[in-house]
Amino acid sequence: MFVACGFNSIGIQSAGGAGMALAQWIDGGEPPFDLWDVDIRRMMPCQNTKRYLEERARESLGLLYADHFPYRQFASARGLRRSPLHDGLARQGACFGETAGWERANWFAPPGVEPKYEYSWQRQNWFDYSAAEHHAAREGVGLFDLSSFGKILVQGRDAQDVLQRLCANDIAVEPGRIVYTPWLNERGGIEADVTVARLGDDRFLVVTAGACVVRNLAWLQRHTPDDAHCFSLDVSVSEAVIAVMGPRSRELLQTLTPNDLGNEAFPFSTVQHIEIGMAPVRAHRISYVGELGWELYVSSDMAAYVHEQLVAAGDAVGLVHCGLHALDSLRIEKAFRHFGHDITDEDHVLEAGLGFTVKLDKPAGRFGDSFGFDAVRQKKADGLKRRLLQFRLRDPKPLLYHNEPIRRNGEIVGHLTSGNYGHWLGGAIGLGYVHSEPGQSAAALLDADWQIEVAGQRVATDASLKPLYDPSADKTRT
């Protein structure tokens, strides 16, 4: 089914472009360019009820010509999907935002402060609170509720071969390993950005952003051959995910479990079943903040208990609850990409700097070579025309959000795809694609006067192809 509707009074001016894009999509099997902002797969089934649509459509249309403040949250159709930790986080001062119907803690207000947004184009009222959360994850230990993660269980005799065709990375690993991988289209663009945890010989868990689970499940099911013994199921709500991140995360968790969390016993990018108090937990040693840490996958009925155990033991090590705004600033400091902003189906995996995830030499599975590999080989031969760089403003006062123009020696060469404030790095930070000549070396590209336009003012910036924070990734692996 293909859908083109709901233009909210701009249908006449959009009709030509929408018709062209839809026709090319139907004919070619893929959108001709990034259409995620209007892709029906970005919506969850629960967002299709009459009352939800009535409330949200009224507000969204009403805000069309209002100030589009950064981080503005919808006020309508709220409270629909709640993590098992929701009430506990509210007691800790959480200010919630909404994504894909999920109520998610974006930041935490200290005692005596109302957890409410005060919107502006400058530093908003939560800026300092989020900065404290950021530093807690860098210096001590922070707790993030990531229960809104999309989780797709893939199982069957042919599960490995089906996933091997979709994944650019090699997922033919031993049970208990986690593999970070994009899913590519035939242009080499990125259709999905996921981790794949091998839970058994014929069982895999695909973890993705909460807003992408419908999209990714549809892509997976569409590309599962009819004769494959492979079954995929959205299991997102069956488990909560509590991320414990920071240099003291091992110290905290070790007080609650009899299992050995040492680096040799529990290395990075692995999965193990452990105990937290009385609760069985599946622990994934993986990090989206760039620090030592674990994501704890807990049956939804036991999640509140595990949270209580962590909070009680956390006093001794200074545990801090952290929100999604802090998670965003932490991941941009580490130059981790975010699907829908830094990487889309229009962005080539090599130009996105994710070539390390593409294993061209892996053996083809039963259903053939991986999608996009021909386009990757062609891009290697032709050279890169764009590169994704990381930036840090030298002036600590301005803020970055996204779409700010990037200038190289005075000429606009791109725009930011993500922006936030790097509290550890001491300035606003961002990611963005810039024009690059095929065959141009990294040194030649970076050897320039770089500036980013902020509210019409050109601000000097540092530019890097490597993460400005912990470029060797030692912190996550020790």
C-alpha positions as CSV (number, residue, x, y, z in Angstrom):
1,M,0.0,0.0,0.0
2,F,1.2,3.5,-0.9
3,V,-0.3,6.5,0.8
4,A,-0.2,10.2,-0.1
5,C,-2.6,12.3,2.0
6,G,-2.8,14.5,5.0
7,F,-1.2,17.6,3.5
8,N,-2.8,19.9,6.0
9,S,-3.8,22.6,3.5
10,I,-0.5,22.6,1.6
11,G,-1.6,19.8,-0.8
12,I,-1.9,22.0,-3.9
13,Q,1.7,23.3,-3.7
14,S,3.0,19.8,-2.7
15,A,1.0,17.7,-5.2
16,G,3.5,17.8,-8.1
17,G,6.5,16.7,-6.0
18,A,4.5,14.2,-4.0
19,G,3.1,12.6,-7.1
20,M,6.6,12.4,-8.7
21,A,8.1,10.9,-5.6
22,L,5.3,8.4,-5.1
23,A,5.5,7.3,-8.7
24,Q,9.3,6.8,-8.5
25,W,8.9,4.9,-5.2
26,I,6.3,2.5,-6.7
27,D,8.3,1.9,-9.8
28,G,11.7,1.5,-8.2
29,G,10.8,-0.2,-5.0
30,E,12.6,2.5,-2.9
31,P,11.9,6.2,-2.3
32,P,14.0,8.3,-4.7
33,F,15.4,10.4,-1.8
34,D,14.9,10.7,2.0
35,L,11.2,10.9,2.7
36,W,11.3,9.8,6.4
37,D,9.6,13.0,7.6
38,V,6.5,12.0,5.7
39,D,6.9,8.3,5.7
40,I,3.8,6.6,7.0
41,R,6.0,3.9,8.7
42,R,7.2,6.5,11.2
43,M,3.8,6.3,12.9
44,M,2.9,3.6,15.4
45,P,-0.4,1.7,15.1
46,C,-1.6,3.2,18.4
47,Q,-1.3,6.7,16.8
48,N,-4.1,5.8,14.4
49,T,-7.0,5.9,16.8
50,K,-9.7,8.5,16.2
51,R,-9.2,10.4,19.5
52,Y,-5.4,10.5,19.1
53,L,-5.7,11.8,15.5
54,E,-8.3,14.4,16.5
55,E,-6.2,15.8,19.4
56,R,-2.8,15.7,17.6
57,A,-4.0,17.0,14.2
58,R,-5.7,20.0,15.8
59,E,-2.5,21.0,17.6
60,S,0.0,20.2,14.9
61,L,-2.0,22.2,12.3
62,G,-2.4,25.1,14.8
63,L,1.4,25.2,15.3
64,L,2.3,25.2,11.6
65,Y,3.0,29.0,11.6
66,A,4.0,29.3,15.2
67,D,7.6,29.7,16.5
68,H,9.2,26.3,16.0
69,F,11.3,26.4,19.2
70,P,14.0,23.9,19.6
71,Y,12.9,20.8,21.6
72,R,9.3,21.9,21.5
73,Q,7.0,19.1,22.7
74,F,3.4,18.4,21.7
75,A,1.0,18.9,24.5
76,S,-1.9,16.9,23.0
77,A,-2.4,13.1,22.8
78,R,0.0,12.5,25.7
79,G,0.3,9.7,28.2
80,L,-0.5,6.9,25.8
81,R,2.6,4.7,26.1
82,R,4.5,4.6,29.4
83,S,7.5,2.7,30.5
84,P,7.3,0.5,33.6
85,L,9.7,3.0,35.1
86,H,7.5,6.0,34.4
87,D,6.1,6.7,37.9
88,G,9.5,6.1,39.5
89,L,11.1,8.6,37.1
90,A,8.4,11.1,37.7
91,R,9.2,10.9,41.4
92,Q,12.8,11.7,40.5
93,G,11.7,14.9,38.8
94,A,11.5,13.8,35.2
95,C,10.2,16.1,32.5
96,F,8.7,14.0,29.8
97,G,8.7,14.4,26.1
98,E,7.0,12.2,23.5
99,T,8.3,10.1,20.6
100,A,6.2,7.4,18.8
101,G,3.6,7.7,21.5
102,W,6.2,6.9,24.3
103,E,6.5,9.2,27.3
104,R,10.3,9.5,27.7
105,A,12.3,11.4,30.3
106,N,14.1,14.2,28.5
107,W,15.6,15.9,31.6
108,F,15.3,15.9,35.4
109,A,14.4,18.8,37.6
110,P,16.1,19.1,41.0
111,P,13.9,19.2,44.1
112,G,11.8,22.3,44.3
113,V,11.8,23.0,40.5
114,E,8.8,22.3,38.4
115,P,9.7,19.9,35.5
116,K,8.3,22.0,32.8
117,Y,9.8,23.4,29.6
118,E,10.3,27.2,29.2
119,Y,11.0,27.5,25.4
120,S,13.3,30.0,23.9
121,W,16.0,30.3,21.2
122,Q,18.7,30.6,23.8
123,R,19.7,28.3,26.7
124,Q,16.4,26.9,28.0
125,N,15.6,26.4,31.6
126,W,16.8,22.8,31.7
127,F,20.2,23.5,30.2
128,D,22.2,23.4,33.5
129,Y,20.3,20.3,34.7
130,S,21.1,18.4,31.6
131,A,24.7,19.5,31.9
132,A,24.9,17.9,35.3
133,E,23.4,14.7,33.9
134,H,26.0,14.8,31.1
135,H,28.9,15.1,33.5
136,A,27.5,12.3,35.7
137,A,27.7,9.9,32.8
138,R,31.2,11.0,31.9
139,E,32.6,11.1,35.4
140,G,30.5,8.8,37.6
141,V,27.4,6.8,36.7
142,G,24.1,7.7,35.1
143,L,20.8,5.8,34.6
144,F,18.8,6.2,31.4
145,D,15.4,4.7,30.7
146,L,15.7,3.3,27.1
147,S,12.6,1.1,27.3
148,S,11.2,2.8,24.1
149,F,13.8,1.0,22.1
150,G,12.3,-1.0,19.3
151,K,13.0,-4.7,19.7
152,I,12.4,-7.3,16.9
153,L,12.9,-11.0,17.6
154,V,14.0,-12.9,14.6
155,Q,14.1,-16.7,14.8
156,G,14.1,-19.8,12.7
157,R,16.5,-22.1,10.8
158,D,17.1,-19.5,8.2
159,A,17.2,-16.5,10.5
160,Q,21.0,-16.0,10.1
161,D,20.8,-16.2,6.3
162,V,17.9,-13.7,6.1
163,L,19.7,-11.2,8.4
164,Q,23.1,-11.8,6.7
165,R,21.5,-10.5,3.5
166,L,20.1,-7.4,5.2
167,C,23.1,-6.5,7.4
168,A,26.2,-4.9,6.0
169,N,28.2,-6.3,8.9
170,D,28.8,-10.0,9.5
171,I,26.3,-11.3,12.0
172,A,27.5,-14.9,11.6
173,V,29.0,-14.8,15.1
174,E,28.8,-17.0,18.2
175,P,25.7,-16.8,20.4
176,G,26.2,-14.1,23.0
177,R,27.8,-11.5,20.6
178,I,26.4,-8.1,19.6
179,V,27.0,-6.7,16.2
180,Y,26.4,-3.0,15.2
181,T,25.3,-2.8,11.6
182,P,23.4,-0.7,9.1
183,W,20.9,-2.2,6.6
184,L,21.6,-0.8,3.1
185,N,19.4,-0.3,0.1
186,E,20.7,-0.9,-3.4
187,R,22.1,2.7,-3.6
188,G,24.3,2.1,-0.6
189,G,22.0,4.3,1.5
190,I,21.2,3.4,5.0
191,E,17.7,2.0,5.6
192,A,18.2,1.1,9.2
193,D,20.8,1.6,12.0
194,V,20.6,-1.4,14.4
195,T,22.4,-3.7,16.8
196,V,21.9,-7.4,16.4
197,A,22.3,-9.6,19.4
198,R,22.7,-13.3,18.8
199,L,20.7,-15.0,21.6
200,G,21.0,-18.5,20.3
201,D,21.8,-20.6,17.2
202,D,18.5,-19.5,15.5
203,R,17.5,-16.5,17.6
204,F,18.5,-12.9,17.1
205,L,17.3,-9.7,18.7
206,V,17.4,-6.6,16.5
207,V,17.4,-3.4,18.5
208,T,16.5,-0.1,16.9
209,A,15.2,3.4,17.8
210,G,11.6,3.4,19.0
211,A,10.4,5.5,16.1
212,C,11.9,3.1,13.6
213,V,10.5,-0.2,14.7
214,V,7.5,-0.2,12.2
215,R,9.8,0.8,9.4
216,N,12.5,-1.8,10.2
217,L,10.0,-4.6,10.7
218,A,8.4,-3.8,7.4
219,W,11.8,-3.8,5.6
220,L,12.7,-7.1,7.3
221,Q,9.5,-8.9,6.4
222,R,9.5,-7.5,2.9
223,H,12.9,-9.0,2.3
224,T,12.3,-12.4,4.0
225,P,11.9,-14.9,1.1
226,D,8.7,-16.8,1.0
227,D,10.5,-20.1,1.4
228,A,12.6,-19.0,4.3
229,H,12.1,-20.6,7.7
230,C,12.4,-17.2,9.5
231,F,9.9,-15.4,11.6
232,S,10.1,-11.8,13.0
233,L,8.0,-10.3,15.7
234,D,7.9,-6.9,17.4
235,V,8.6,-7.6,21.1
236,S,9.3,-4.0,22.1
237,V,6.8,-3.8,25.0
238,S,7.8,-7.2,26.6
239,E,11.0,-5.8,28.1
240,A,12.1,-2.6,29.7
241,V,15.7,-1.3,29.1
242,I,17.6,0.4,31.8
243,A,21.0,1.7,30.7
244,V,23.6,2.1,33.5
245,M,26.4,4.1,32.0
246,G,29.6,5.7,33.2
247,P,33.1,4.9,34.7
248,R,31.5,3.7,38.0
249,S,28.7,1.6,36.3
250,R,30.6,-1.7,37.0
251,E,31.2,-0.7,40.6
252,L,27.4,-0.1,41.1
253,L,26.2,-3.2,39.3
254,Q,28.7,-5.5,40.9
255,T,27.1,-4.7,44.3
256,L,23.8,-6.0,43.1
257,T,24.8,-9.2,41.2
258,P,26.8,-12.3,42.0
259,N,27.9,-12.4,38.3
260,D,31.4,-11.4,37.4
261,L,31.3,-8.1,35.4
262,G,35.0,-7.8,34.9
263,N,36.4,-7.0,31.5
264,E,37.7,-10.5,30.8
265,A,34.5,-12.3,32.1
266,F,32.1,-9.9,30.4
267,P,33.8,-8.2,27.4
268,F,32.4,-5.4,25.3
269,S,29.7,-6.2,22.6
270,T,28.5,-9.3,24.4
271,V,25.3,-10.5,26.1
272,Q,25.0,-12.4,29.3
273,H,22.2,-13.4,31.7
274,I,22.8,-12.0,35.1
275,E,20.9,-11.4,38.3
276,I,20.0,-8.0,39.8
277,G,18.7,-8.7,43.3
278,M,16.0,-11.3,42.8
279,A,15.4,-10.5,39.1
280,P,16.8,-12.3,36.1
281,V,18.2,-9.8,33.6
282,R,19.8,-10.0,30.2
283,A,22.7,-7.6,30.2
284,H,24.0,-6.1,26.9
285,R,27.5,-4.6,27.2
286,I,27.0,-1.8,24.7
287,S,27.0,2.0,24.9
288,Y,25.5,4.9,23.0
289,V,27.2,7.5,25.3
290,G,30.8,6.4,24.8
291,E,31.5,5.1,28.3
292,L,31.7,1.8,30.2
293,G,28.2,0.6,30.7
294,W,25.4,-2.0,30.3
295,E,21.9,-2.0,28.9
296,L,19.7,-4.1,31.2
297,Y,16.9,-5.9,29.4
298,V,14.3,-6.7,32.1
299,S,10.9,-8.3,31.8
300,S,8.4,-5.5,32.1
301,D,6.8,-6.8,35.2
302,M,10.2,-6.7,37.1
303,A,11.5,-3.4,35.7
304,A,10.2,-1.3,38.6
305,Y,11.9,-3.6,41.1
306,V,15.2,-3.5,39.3
307,H,15.0,0.3,39.1
308,E,14.4,0.4,42.9
309,Q,17.4,-1.8,43.5
310,L,19.6,0.4,41.4
311,V,18.4,3.6,43.1
312,A,18.9,2.2,46.6
313,A,22.5,1.0,45.8
314,G,23.2,4.1,43.7
315,D,23.5,6.5,46.7
316,A,26.9,5.1,47.5
317,V,28.3,5.9,44.1
318,G,26.4,9.1,43.2
319,L,23.9,7.6,40.7
320,V,22.2,10.3,38.7
321,H,19.1,9.9,36.6
322,C,19.7,11.2,33.1
323,G,17.4,12.2,30.3
324,L,17.3,11.9,26.5
325,H,18.7,15.4,26.0
326,A,21.8,14.4,27.9
327,L,22.0,11.2,25.9
328,D,21.9,13.2,22.7
329,S,24.7,15.5,23.8
330,L,26.8,12.6,24.9
331,R,26.4,10.7,21.6
332,I,27.2,13.7,19.5
333,E,30.4,14.3,21.6
334,K,31.3,10.7,20.7
335,A,30.3,11.3,17.0
336,F,27.7,8.5,17.2
337,R,25.3,8.8,14.3
338,H,21.5,9.0,14.7
339,F,19.1,7.6,12.1
340,G,16.9,10.3,10.6
341,H,19.4,13.0,11.3
342,D,22.9,12.0,10.4
343,I,22.1,8.9,8.4
344,T,19.2,8.2,6.1
345,D,18.3,6.1,3.1
346,E,19.8,8.9,1.0
347,D,23.2,8.9,2.7
348,H,25.8,6.5,1.4
349,V,27.3,4.3,4.1
350,L,30.9,5.2,3.2
351,E,30.3,8.9,3.1
352,A,28.6,8.6,6.5
353,G,31.9,7.2,7.9
354,L,30.5,3.8,8.6
355,G,32.7,1.8,6.2
356,F,34.0,-0.2,9.1
357,T,30.6,-1.8,9.4
358,V,30.6,-3.1,5.8
359,K,32.1,-6.5,5.4
360,L,32.4,-7.0,1.7
361,D,34.4,-10.2,2.1
362,K,31.8,-12.0,4.3
363,P,30.4,-15.2,2.7
364,A,27.0,-14.8,1.1
365,G,24.2,-16.6,2.8
366,R,21.6,-18.9,1.3
367,F,19.7,-15.9,-0.1
368,G,22.5,-14.1,-1.8
369,D,24.9,-11.2,-1.3
370,S,24.0,-8.3,1.0
371,F,21.9,-5.4,-0.3
372,G,24.0,-2.4,-1.4
373,F,27.3,-4.2,-1.7
374,D,27.5,-3.4,-5.5
375,A,26.9,0.3,-4.7
376,V,29.7,0.2,-2.0
377,R,32.2,-1.3,-4.4
378,Q,31.2,1.4,-7.0
379,K,31.6,4.2,-4.4
380,K,35.0,2.8,-3.5
381,A,36.1,3.0,-7.1
382,D,34.6,6.4,-7.8
383,G,35.6,8.1,-4.5
384,L,33.7,10.1,-1.9
385,K,31.9,13.3,-2.8
386,R,30.8,14.0,0.7
387,R,32.2,13.4,4.2
388,L,30.5,13.5,7.6
389,L,32.5,15.6,10.0
390,Q,32.3,16.5,13.6
391,F,32.5,20.1,14.8
392,R,33.0,22.0,18.0
393,L,32.6,25.8,18.3
394,R,35.6,27.6,19.8
395,D,33.3,30.2,21.4
396,P,31.5,28.4,24.3
397,K,28.5,30.7,24.2
398,P,26.6,30.0,21.0
399,L,24.3,27.0,20.6
400,L,23.8,24.5,17.7
401,Y,20.7,22.5,16.8
402,H,20.8,21.4,13.2
403,N,20.7,22.8,9.6
404,E,23.2,25.5,10.4
405,P,25.4,26.3,7.3
406,I,29.0,25.0,7.4
407,R,31.6,27.2,5.7
408,R,35.1,26.1,4.5
409,N,37.3,29.0,3.7
410,G,34.2,31.2,3.5
411,E,32.2,29.0,1.1
412,I,29.1,27.1,2.2
413,V,30.0,23.4,1.8
414,G,27.2,21.7,3.8
415,H,24.8,21.9,6.8
416,L,24.7,20.4,10.2
417,T,22.6,17.3,10.6
418,S,22.8,17.2,14.4
419,G,23.6,19.8,17.0
420,N,23.7,20.0,20.8
421,Y,26.1,21.3,23.5
422,G,29.2,19.3,24.4
423,H,29.4,19.9,28.1
424,W,32.6,17.8,28.4
425,L,34.2,19.4,25.4
426,G,33.3,22.9,26.5
427,G,31.3,24.2,23.5
428,A,28.5,23.5,21.1
429,I,29.0,20.4,18.9
430,G,27.5,19.1,15.7
431,L,27.7,16.6,12.9
432,G,27.3,17.5,9.3
433,Y,28.1,16.5,5.7
434,V,30.5,18.6,3.7
435,H,31.6,18.5,0.0
436,S,34.7,16.5,-0.7
437,E,36.7,15.9,-3.9
438,P,37.1,12.2,-4.8
439,G,40.5,11.0,-3.7
440,Q,40.9,14.0,-1.3
441,S,42.9,13.0,1.7
442,A,41.6,13.7,5.2
443,A,44.5,16.1,5.9
444,A,43.7,18.1,2.8
445,L,40.0,18.2,3.6
446,L,40.5,19.4,7.2
447,D,43.3,21.9,6.4
448,A,41.0,24.9,6.1
449,D,39.4,27.8,7.9
450,W,36.1,26.2,9.2
451,Q,33.1,28.3,10.4
452,I,29.5,27.6,11.2
453,E,26.8,30.2,10.8
454,V,24.8,30.8,14.0
455,A,21.9,33.3,13.7
456,G,23.7,35.0,10.9
457,Q,27.1,35.1,12.6
458,R,30.1,33.1,11.5
459,V,31.7,31.3,14.4
460,A,35.1,29.6,14.2
461,T,35.0,25.8,14.7
462,D,37.2,22.8,15.0
463,A,36.5,20.1,12.5
464,S,37.4,16.4,12.7
465,L,36.8,13.1,10.9
466,K,37.4,11.2,14.2
467,P,35.4,11.6,17.4
468,L,36.6,14.6,19.4
469,Y,35.9,12.5,22.6
470,D,37.8,9.3,23.2
471,P,38.7,8.7,19.5
472,S,40.3,5.3,20.4
473,A,37.1,4.1,22.2
474,D,39.1,2.9,25.1
475,K,36.5,4.0,27.7
476,T,33.8,1.6,26.4
477,R,36.1,-1.4,26.2
478,T,37.9,-1.4,29.6
